[in-house]
Each structure stands twice: as structure tokens, then as C-alpha cells.
């Protein structure tokens, strides 16, 4: 008989660390594909890219100024030529000579330094160098940017805008990346309706899926939005068993109430090793598999849904792309304004504000979306700790 815990409460809860261990064991990369370089932003690199030539291929000027022999400075030097970025000086530079040079031009043979124009004075064909130049000053050496044979971008790197420019520099006009996971978001609840619907004045307007869609885009996934599913076993089965997704994320119906059908259905047609977590918010989160496809049952309260994504869905999405598993928020530090108590076996993610280095925990439960919009970020209080004293240094994960 299928285990039904509705109106019976959670019999067992799983620690977040154990959920992450399960993800590590059961979730794998989705494979690779090749894409044009200009479509590779945010993708996870599936190959190592190596410099095929030295960049620059010759010594180049890093400044507008004068190419000189450092040993001739300071002093008055004879200007014997001028080099623009695309020019080449045919002769080697002799003692007490200088060449007027622009940024990017090849440094003449014999010269070993470039003096910025701001540090010179000129009169007719004489330039006065006002300071001691040193060898290599304002000169880009051969291979200083890229050295032939050197690994430049490594497998597992999530490509950033500057990396796209590097792909062009490497002539990698097509690149191998890990495939993005296809996620189906399934909002559930008979009480829900879509924004703008004629019955929105008497029902709850469904908004969690839009937040999840944005989170999925942030983490590099492709999204399919399923229509709202009423609290009906048959309809929910059909939504979950429909093919075409690498990961299912259901929002709502994940707890132990009479209409929380998600755990019932997943246990009937698949497996649900996690239902209920030692985590706040998000304690009713479930994680299982249906026909080999992972499914996360996220709570209906909006802040709990947000936490369920960041703590459970996110590492799945990252693992599927062979990306580094990490919390994707910048951090800062501060001190708690007040002591905080919690059960020792629970991980808590508390929404906070931070001002002048002072971190204040916001009041309010997971049903209050405003606590997440007012918050500057959140603090993770790990399991194994019951009381965090005031003035304790904490790390804040910033929403911005």
C-alpha cells in the first residue's frame, strides 16, 4: 500500500547535508552539445581551450609615448620615427634615439621601454625624458596575455561576457558546452488562478512559478510552465508523467494536509526518499524520482519555495550542467544585532537587513513574501548550533 502521511504529520525529516549527498549520488551531467560562441554566455564549458599562439606575438606598447632604451634615460633623445598601431619600424633603435609610439604598436628592436607622453617634453625632434625608465616599462611582452600551449578556459567554467571575447581571441567560434536542463514547473492548488483571470478577485493569484522561472534562468535552465493543476490525483499524475523534462519542480501540495497530493502521487508512481527536511523555511520540501526523472516538491508558501529552490533545486541544476555547486549570491559580513535561538538539528535561512555592518533578522514566516523583498539577503545558521549570540560575526548572502 502506498504510504499516505496526510493529516498524520512528518514521520521522518532529512538533514540538508543528506539531501545534498543524495543529489551527488543520483544526479548526473546531461551530456554535451556544440554552440556558436555568441550563444555560449552563461553556459558551462565542456572542453579545455588552449592558446594556439602567443598573444601578443611581439612586444607591444601599452601606452602612447616614446619607445626608448631604458639605459638612455633620463635625458634628451633624438626622435627618429613614429609608429601607429599598425606600423612597423624597420631599423633597430640606436643609443640616444627614441621613436614616437602609439598604444598597440610593435616596439622597435633595440627598445626595451615606453615612456608615457605625460612624462616627456618635446622640442622639434628632441624629446626630453624626465625620469629613469626601467626595462619592460609599459611594454606588453611576447605571450604576456596568452602563451602558446597554455590552458586558457577550463572544463566546468561558466562562461562570462569576458570569456566570450576570449573565445573569439582563441578562434573558438564554436564551443562544446554541457546541455542545459529542461525544467517543467508545475503549480498546484484548486484555490489558485492565473494573473488577469476573470476569477482572480475570489481566488489566490499564482505567483510562485514566475519567481521559479527567474531562478531557473539565473541558474542556466530551460523552462516549460505547466498550467495550474487542481487538487486531483489523476490530473497531477498526468502532469508529472508527461515526457520531455529533465527535472520537475512542483510548487504547493507538498506537505501533510488533506489536499497535499504531491507526496501521495510521487510515492505511488515513483520514489520519494525525502519528504520533510530539517530546514526552515522549506521544511515540507520533498525530493524524489519518477521514471528516473528527479522531482522536487516545493512548499506553497513563497519564501519556502524560494529556499527550496536555492537549497535543493539549484544544486540539482548545477550538477546536471557539471557546474560548480555553490550558492549563487555575493556575500558580505556583519554582526548580529540580537541573539538567535533555534533547534540544534535544523538549518535555518533567516532573511536579514544589513546596515553599517549590523545584521538584523526580519520577523515573519514563510507565507510573507514581503520579508524576502524587504531583506537585503539571508544568513545560513547551520545545524549543530542552538544559540547564536549577539555581536556574532555572520556571513550574509546578498539578494542583490
C-alpha positions as CSV (number, residue, x, y, z in Angstrom):
1,X,0.0,0.0,0.0
2,X,1.2,3.5,-0.8
3,X,2.3,5.4,2.2
4,X,-0.1,8.3,2.9
5,X,1.0,10.8,5.6
6,X,-1.8,13.3,5.1
7,X,-3.1,14.5,8.4
8,X,-0.5,12.3,10.2
9,X,2.4,14.7,10.2
10,X,6.0,14.1,9.1
11,X,7.3,10.8,10.5
12,X,10.9,11.5,9.4
13,X,12.8,14.5,8.3
14,X,16.0,14.6,6.3
15,X,19.0,16.7,7.0
16,X,20.1,19.2,4.3
17,X,23.5,17.6,4.1
18,X,22.0,14.2,3.4
19,X,19.8,15.7,0.7
20,X,23.0,17.1,-0.9
21,X,24.7,13.7,-0.6
22,X,21.7,12.1,-2.4
23,X,21.9,14.7,-5.2
24,X,25.6,14.0,-5.5
25,X,24.9,10.2,-5.8
26,X,21.9,10.3,-8.1
27,X,22.2,13.4,-10.3
28,X,24.5,13.3,-13.3
29,X,25.5,15.5,-16.2
30,X,23.0,15.7,-19.1
31,X,25.7,15.4,-21.8
32,X,27.2,17.9,-24.2
33,X,26.5,19.9,-27.3
34,X,28.2,22.4,-29.5
35,X,27.0,26.0,-29.8
36,X,28.2,29.1,-31.6
37,X,30.5,31.3,-29.4
38,X,27.9,34.2,-29.3
39,X,25.3,31.8,-27.8
40,X,27.7,30.5,-25.1
41,X,27.2,33.1,-22.4
42,X,26.2,31.5,-19.1
43,X,26.9,28.0,-20.5
44,X,29.2,25.6,-18.7
45,X,32.3,24.7,-20.8
46,X,32.7,21.0,-21.6
47,X,36.2,21.2,-23.1
48,X,39.6,22.7,-22.2
49,X,40.6,25.5,-24.5
50,X,44.3,26.1,-25.1
51,X,46.1,29.1,-26.7
52,X,47.3,28.2,-30.1
53,X,49.7,31.2,-30.4
54,X,51.4,33.8,-28.3
55,X,49.4,37.0,-27.6
56,X,50.8,39.4,-28.3
57,X,53.0,37.8,-30.9
58,X,55.6,40.5,-30.5
59,X,56.4,43.2,-27.9
60,X,53.7,46.0,-28.0
61,X,53.4,49.4,-26.5
62,X,50.9,49.6,-23.7
63,X,50.8,53.4,-23.8
64,X,51.1,56.4,-26.0
65,X,54.6,57.8,-25.6
66,X,58.1,57.1,-26.8
67,X,59.9,53.8,-27.3
68,X,63.4,54.1,-25.8
69,X,66.4,52.2,-24.4
70,X,66.0,52.4,-20.6
71,X,69.7,52.9,-20.2
72,X,69.5,56.2,-22.1
73,X,67.1,57.7,-19.6
74,X,66.7,60.3,-18.2
75,X,67.9,62.8,-20.8
76,X,67.5,64.2,-24.3
77,X,66.9,61.8,-27.1
78,X,66.7,62.2,-30.9
79,X,63.2,61.4,-32.3
80,X,63.9,59.2,-35.3
81,X,60.4,58.0,-36.3
82,X,56.8,57.5,-35.4
83,X,54.7,54.3,-35.1
84,X,51.0,53.9,-35.2
85,X,49.2,50.7,-34.1
86,X,49.6,49.0,-37.5
87,X,53.1,50.3,-38.3
88,X,56.4,48.5,-38.2
89,X,59.7,50.3,-37.6
90,X,62.3,48.9,-40.0
91,X,65.5,49.8,-38.1
92,X,66.9,48.9,-34.7
93,X,66.9,51.7,-32.2
94,X,70.4,53.1,-31.6
95,X,71.8,54.8,-28.5
96,X,70.2,58.2,-27.6
97,X,67.3,57.6,-30.0
98,X,63.6,57.4,-29.4
99,X,60.5,56.6,-31.6
100,X,57.2,58.2,-31.0
101,X,54.8,55.3,-30.5
102,X,51.1,54.8,-30.1
103,X,49.3,52.2,-28.0
104,X,49.3,48.7,-29.6
105,X,52.2,49.4,-31.9
106,X,55.1,46.9,-32.2
107,X,58.1,48.1,-30.0
108,X,61.1,48.6,-32.3
109,X,64.1,46.3,-32.0
110,X,66.6,47.7,-29.6
111,X,64.0,49.5,-27.5
112,X,63.1,47.9,-24.1
113,X,60.8,50.6,-22.5
114,X,58.0,53.0,-23.4
115,X,57.8,56.4,-21.6
116,X,54.4,57.9,-21.2
117,X,53.9,61.1,-23.2
118,X,52.9,62.8,-20.0
119,X,56.4,62.4,-18.6
120,X,58.2,64.0,-21.6
121,X,58.7,67.3,-23.2
122,X,59.4,67.7,-26.9
123,X,61.1,70.5,-28.9
124,X,61.3,69.9,-32.7
125,X,63.0,66.4,-33.0
126,X,64.2,66.2,-29.4
127,X,62.3,64.5,-26.6
128,X,63.3,65.1,-23.0
129,X,62.7,62.1,-20.7
130,X,62.2,63.3,-17.2
131,X,62.7,60.1,-15.2
132,X,64.6,56.8,-15.2
133,X,62.7,54.3,-17.3
134,X,63.2,50.6,-16.4
135,X,63.3,47.7,-18.9
136,X,59.8,46.4,-19.7
137,X,58.1,49.6,-18.6
138,X,54.7,50.0,-20.4
139,X,55.7,47.1,-22.8
140,X,53.5,44.1,-23.3
141,X,55.9,41.2,-23.6
142,X,55.5,38.4,-26.2
143,X,52.9,36.0,-24.8
144,X,52.1,38.1,-21.8
145,X,48.4,37.9,-22.4
146,X,48.3,34.3,-23.8
147,X,51.2,31.8,-24.0
148,X,51.1,29.2,-26.8
149,X,50.0,25.8,-25.4
150,X,48.7,27.4,-22.1
151,X,45.2,26.3,-20.9
152,X,43.1,29.4,-21.0
153,X,39.5,28.3,-20.3
154,X,38.9,25.0,-18.5
155,X,36.1,22.5,-18.5
156,X,33.5,23.3,-15.9
157,X,33.7,27.1,-16.2
158,X,30.5,29.0,-16.5
159,X,31.2,31.4,-19.3
160,X,31.1,35.1,-18.6
161,X,30.9,38.1,-21.0
162,X,34.7,38.5,-21.0
163,X,35.1,34.8,-21.8
164,X,33.1,35.3,-25.0
165,X,35.7,37.8,-26.1
166,X,38.4,35.3,-25.2
167,X,36.6,32.6,-27.4
168,X,37.0,35.0,-30.3
169,X,40.6,35.6,-29.4
170,X,41.2,31.8,-29.4
171,X,39.3,31.5,-32.7
172,X,36.9,29.1,-30.9
173,X,33.9,30.2,-33.0
174,X,32.0,27.0,-31.9
175,X,32.4,25.6,-28.4
176,X,31.4,22.4,-26.6
177,X,29.2,23.0,-23.5
178,X,27.1,20.9,-21.2
179,X,23.4,20.7,-22.1
180,X,21.0,22.9,-20.1
181,X,18.4,21.0,-18.0
182,X,14.8,21.3,-19.2
183,X,12.6,22.0,-16.2
184,X,8.9,21.7,-16.0
185,X,7.3,23.9,-13.3
186,X,4.0,22.6,-12.0
187,X,2.0,25.0,-9.9
188,X,-0.8,23.1,-7.9
189,X,-3.8,24.1,-5.9
190,X,-7.6,24.3,-6.6
191,X,-7.5,27.7,-4.9
192,X,-5.1,29.2,-7.5
193,X,-5.7,31.2,-10.7
194,X,-3.6,32.9,-13.2
195,X,-2.9,36.6,-13.1
196,X,-5.6,38.5,-15.1
197,X,-8.1,35.7,-15.0
198,X,-11.8,36.6,-14.5
199,X,-11.9,34.8,-11.2
200,X,-8.8,36.5,-9.7
201,X,-10.9,38.5,-7.3
202,X,-12.0,35.4,-5.4
203,X,-9.1,33.1,-5.8
204,X,-5.4,33.3,-5.0
205,X,-3.3,34.6,-7.9
206,X,-0.5,32.1,-8.5
207,X,2.9,33.9,-8.4
208,X,5.5,31.3,-7.3
209,X,6.0,29.9,-10.8
210,X,7.2,33.3,-12.1
211,X,9.8,33.5,-9.3
212,X,10.9,30.0,-10.1
213,X,11.1,30.8,-13.8
214,X,13.5,33.7,-13.0
215,X,15.6,31.5,-10.7
216,X,15.8,28.8,-13.4
217,X,17.0,31.4,-15.9
218,X,19.6,32.6,-13.4
219,X,20.9,29.1,-13.0
220,X,21.0,28.3,-16.7
221,X,18.0,26.1,-17.2
222,X,15.3,26.0,-19.9
223,X,11.7,26.3,-18.7
224,X,8.3,24.9,-19.5
225,X,5.4,26.3,-17.5
226,X,2.6,23.8,-16.9
227,X,-0.9,25.1,-16.4
228,X,-2.1,25.2,-12.8
229,X,-3.1,21.7,-11.6
230,X,-6.2,21.4,-9.4
231,X,-6.0,19.1,-6.4
232,X,-6.8,16.0,-8.3
233,X,-4.7,12.8,-8.3
234,X,-5.4,12.0,-11.9
235,X,-4.5,15.5,-13.2
236,X,-1.4,15.6,-11.0
237,X,-0.2,12.2,-12.3
238,X,-0.7,13.3,-15.9
239,X,1.3,16.5,-15.3
240,X,4.2,14.6,-13.6
241,X,4.3,11.7,-16.1
242,X,4.2,13.9,-19.2
243,X,7.6,13.4,-21.0
244,X,10.1,16.0,-22.1
245,X,11.6,17.3,-18.9
246,X,14.9,16.6,-17.2
247,X,13.7,17.9,-13.8
248,X,10.2,18.5,-12.4
249,X,9.5,21.2,-9.8
250,X,6.1,21.2,-8.3
251,X,5.1,24.1,-6.1
252,X,2.3,23.7,-3.5
253,X,0.7,20.5,-2.2
254,X,4.0,19.2,-0.7
255,X,3.1,19.0,3.0
256,X,0.8,16.7,5.0
257,X,-2.6,18.4,4.7
258,X,-5.6,16.7,3.2
259,X,-5.1,18.3,-0.2
260,X,-1.3,17.8,-0.3
261,X,-1.3,15.2,-3.1
262,X,2.2,15.6,-4.3
263,X,3.8,13.1,-1.9
264,X,1.0,10.7,-2.4
265,X,1.3,10.7,-6.2
266,X,5.1,10.5,-6.3
267,X,5.1,7.6,-3.9
268,X,2.5,5.8,-6.0
269,X,4.3,6.2,-9.4
270,X,7.9,6.7,-8.3
271,X,10.0,7.0,-5.2
272,X,10.2,9.8,-2.6
273,X,13.3,9.3,-0.4
274,X,13.0,12.8,1.0
275,X,9.7,14.3,2.4
276,X,10.2,16.8,5.1
277,X,13.6,18.4,5.9
278,X,15.4,19.7,9.0
279,X,15.3,23.2,7.3
280,X,13.4,26.5,7.9
281,X,11.9,27.8,5.7
282,X,11.1,24.9,3.4
283,X,10.6,22.1,5.9
284,X,7.8,20.4,3.8
285,X,10.1,20.1,0.8
286,X,10.2,16.7,-0.9
287,X,12.7,15.2,-3.4
288,X,12.2,12.0,-5.4
289,X,12.2,10.4,-8.8
290,X,9.5,9.3,-11.3
291,X,10.6,7.1,-14.1
292,X,14.2,8.2,-13.4
293,X,13.3,11.9,-13.6
294,X,14.1,13.9,-10.5
295,X,11.2,15.8,-8.9
296,X,11.3,18.4,-6.2
297,X,8.1,19.1,-4.2
298,X,8.4,22.7,-3.1
299,X,6.1,24.2,-0.5
300,X,3.4,26.6,-1.5
301,X,4.5,29.5,0.8
302,X,6.5,31.8,-1.4
303,X,9.6,32.2,0.8
304,X,9.7,28.5,1.4
305,X,9.5,28.0,-2.3
306,X,12.5,30.3,-2.8
307,X,14.5,28.5,-0.2
308,X,13.6,25.1,-1.6
309,X,14.9,26.2,-5.0
310,X,18.2,27.6,-3.6
311,X,18.9,24.7,-1.3
312,X,17.6,21.7,-3.3
313,X,16.7,22.6,-6.9
314,X,19.8,24.8,-7.5
315,X,22.4,22.1,-6.8
316,X,20.5,19.6,-9.0
317,X,20.5,22.1,-11.9
318,X,24.2,22.9,-11.4
319,X,25.1,19.2,-11.2
320,X,23.2,18.5,-14.4
321,X,25.4,21.0,-16.1
322,X,28.6,19.9,-14.5
323,X,28.8,23.4,-13.0
324,X,30.4,24.1,-9.6
325,X,27.8,23.6,-6.9
326,X,27.6,26.8,-5.0
327,X,25.1,29.3,-3.6
328,X,25.0,31.9,-6.4
329,X,24.9,35.1,-4.2
330,X,27.6,37.6,-3.4
331,X,28.4,37.8,0.3
332,X,29.3,40.4,2.9
333,X,29.8,40.1,6.6
334,X,28.4,41.8,9.6
335,X,27.4,41.3,13.3
336,X,24.1,40.2,14.6
337,X,22.2,42.9,16.5
338,X,20.3,40.3,18.6
339,X,21.0,36.7,19.7
340,X,19.1,34.0,17.8
341,X,18.0,30.6,19.1
342,X,17.0,27.6,17.0
343,X,16.8,23.7,17.3
344,X,20.2,22.2,17.0
345,X,19.2,19.7,14.3
346,X,17.9,22.3,11.9
347,X,19.4,24.5,9.3
348,X,17.8,28.0,9.2
349,X,18.0,30.6,6.4
350,X,16.9,33.8,8.1
351,X,16.1,36.9,6.0
352,X,18.0,39.9,7.2
353,X,18.8,43.5,6.7
354,X,22.3,44.9,7.0
355,X,23.2,48.5,7.7
356,X,26.6,49.8,8.8
357,X,27.7,46.3,9.4
358,X,24.7,45.5,11.7
359,X,22.7,42.4,10.7
360,X,19.1,42.3,11.8
361,X,16.8,39.3,11.4
362,X,13.4,40.1,10.0
363,X,10.3,38.9,11.7
364,X,7.6,36.9,9.8
365,X,7.0,33.5,8.4
366,X,7.5,31.9,5.0
367,X,4.0,32.9,3.9
368,X,5.1,36.6,3.9
369,X,6.7,37.3,0.6
370,X,7.4,40.8,1.8
371,X,10.1,39.5,4.2
372,X,12.1,38.4,1.1
373,X,11.6,41.7,-0.8
374,X,12.5,43.8,2.2
375,X,15.5,41.7,3.1
376,X,19.0,42.6,1.9
377,X,19.8,38.9,2.0
378,X,19.9,35.9,4.2
379,X,22.1,34.2,6.8
380,X,22.5,30.4,7.0
381,X,22.6,29.1,10.5
382,X,23.9,25.5,10.3
383,X,22.7,22.5,12.2
384,X,24.6,21.6,15.3
385,X,24.2,25.1,16.8
386,X,21.3,26.1,19.1
387,X,22.2,29.7,20.0
388,X,24.0,32.4,18.1
389,X,25.0,35.2,20.3
390,X,24.5,38.9,19.6
391,X,27.6,40.6,18.1
392,X,28.5,37.3,16.4
393,X,30.2,37.7,13.0
394,X,28.0,36.2,10.3
395,X,28.1,35.9,6.5
396,X,25.2,37.5,4.6
397,X,24.2,36.2,1.2
398,X,23.0,39.2,-0.7
399,X,19.9,39.1,-2.9
400,X,21.3,42.0,-5.0
